[in-house]
Amino acid sequence: MTDSGPEASNAGLKSRWLVLAAVLIGSVMGPLDGSIVNTVLPSITTYFDTDISIAQWVPSIYLLTISGLILLYGRLGDMLGYKRIYVCGLAGFTVTSGLCAASQSIWMLIAFRAVQGLTAGMMMAVSFAIITSVFLPRDRGKALGILAIGVAVGLGAGPTLGGFIAEHVSWRVIFLINLPIGLVGMFMSMRFIPGGARKPGQHLDVLGAFAALLFLTTLLLFANRGQGWGWGSPAILVILVVSALAAWWFIAIERRSSQPMLNLALFNNRVFRWASVAALLNFMALYTGIFLTPFYLMFVLHYGVGKVGWIMASAPVVTLFVAPISGALSDRIGSRGLAFFGMAICGAALVLMSTLKTTSGTYDVVWRLGIFGIGTGMFQSPNTSAAMGNVPAPRLGIASGVLAAMRNVGMVLGIAVAGAVLYNVAPVAQSKQPGSFTPQEINEFLDGLKWAYISGAILATASALASLGTKRPPRPAGDG
C-alpha cells in the first residue's frame, strides 16, 4: 500500500492545490466534450446533410478511442512520469479541438474526434495518479472529491451548454471553447505539476498493450452498436467473440510478462479489486439515468432541448457540493460506509425515477435527480480514495488507468443495458420522434422506462454491495 507518492513530500500545501487546479481543467474538458456532442448532434447532422447513423460516430468514436488505449497511457505514466503524459494529452486535446471546429465534412469531423479521444484518454488515465502522488493521506479524499466535481461538472454541463449552443450559436463553438481553456490548462500544468522521473530499466509490454486495445475496443463497440446493428446480428456476435478471445489473450500475456502492462497482482489487493468493481457498476447505474431521463422529458413532457439540458444539470449541481464533503469525511472516518450508503441512495433515486408519470412536472424530476446527485457525490471520491490509497507508488499510473477504464466502460455498458431494456419492453421508442406518441404508446413507453430505471437501481445496489468489500486503509504512524 502507498500513502503518498515521491512528489508528496516535496510539494508544499499551496502547490498541491495548484496541481489539483491544473488537473481539474482536464478533468472537466474531457467529460464535457463526451457529453456535449450528443445534444448538438442533430445540428451537426443537418449541417453536413448526412444520415444520423453516420453522424452517431461523432460521439461514439470519441468514447471508443478514449477507452482503447487508457491502460497503455497509465503504464506509460508509471514509466515516463505522469506530467509528460498529462501535458501531451492536454496539448493534443486543445489542438484537435481546433481541428474539429474547422472540419469541412462529416468524415473529417469523425476522424478528428477519433484523434481527440486518443488525447483525452491521456489526461484521464493519469489524473488520479497525479493527485494521489502529490497529496498526503489526510487531504487525499478531499482532493479526489474536488476532482470528482470536475468529472461531474463536465458530464452535467454538457447537455446544458449543448442545448444553449444548439438553439443560439453554431455547433463549432463546442470545440472552439476548448482553445482558451486548454491554453490556460497547459500553462498551469507545465508550471505546477511535478515533473517526475523516468524509471530506469523499464520496458513497454507491447503485445499486452495491443491485446488490451483489441479487448476494450471490441467490448465497447459491441455495447455501443449492439442495439443499432441488432444484438443477434452476425457482425455483433463476431465482435463479441473477438472481445472474449482478446480478453483471454491479454490475461495470458500479462501472467507471463516480466514487466506486464497491467500487473494483475493489483487485483490481489481486496480493497482495489472491490473498489474497481464498485466504480464500474456505479457508472453503469449513473448512465442509465443520464440516458433515459432526456427521453422522458422530450417524449412524455414535450420539453425542448434547452430545458432538458437545464433539468439534467440538477444531479451534477448537487454532486458539486456533496463530493468534497464526502471526500473530506472519508479522510476521517473511512470510505466503506460512505460509498455503500451513496450507492444505496442512487438505487433509491432510480426507483423513484421509475415512478414518473405523464402528469409529473419539472419539480418531480429535479428533486429525484437531486437525490441521485447526493448519492453519486457520497460514493465517488471515497471509493476512488480507497482504491488509489491501496496501490504501491510505482503502480499509481496503471491503477489510475484502470479506474478511468472502469468509468468509460461503465458509461457505455450502462447505456447498452438501459437501451436494451427500454427497447425490448417498449419497441415503439426506437421509431418515434418527440410529440408523435399516441396515448397508448405513451403508456407503453413509460412501462419501458420504468423497467429500465429499475435495471439501473439493481446495478446501483450491486455497486453498494461491492463497496462493502473495501475498508479504510490503515493510517501510517505519524501522519497528520
HUNOR-V38396 format. One record per run of one state. SS is the DSSP state (@ for helix, = for strand, . for the rest). FROM is the first residue (numbers start at 1). TO is the last residue. If there is no record, write none. Layout:
SS,FROM,TO
SS,FROM,TO
This chain:
.,1,7
@,8,10
.,11,12
@,13,47
.,48,51
@,52,55
.,56,56
@,57,68
.,69,69
@,70,80
.,81,81
@,82,101
.,102,105
@,106,134
.,135,136
@,137,168
.,169,172
@,173,192
.,193,205
@,206,229
.,230,233
@,234,256
.,257,263
@,264,268
.,269,269
@,270,300
.,301,304
@,305,333
.,334,335
@,336,353
.,354,361
@,362,388
.,389,392
@,393,425
.,426,426
@,427,430
.,431,438
@,439,467
.,468,480
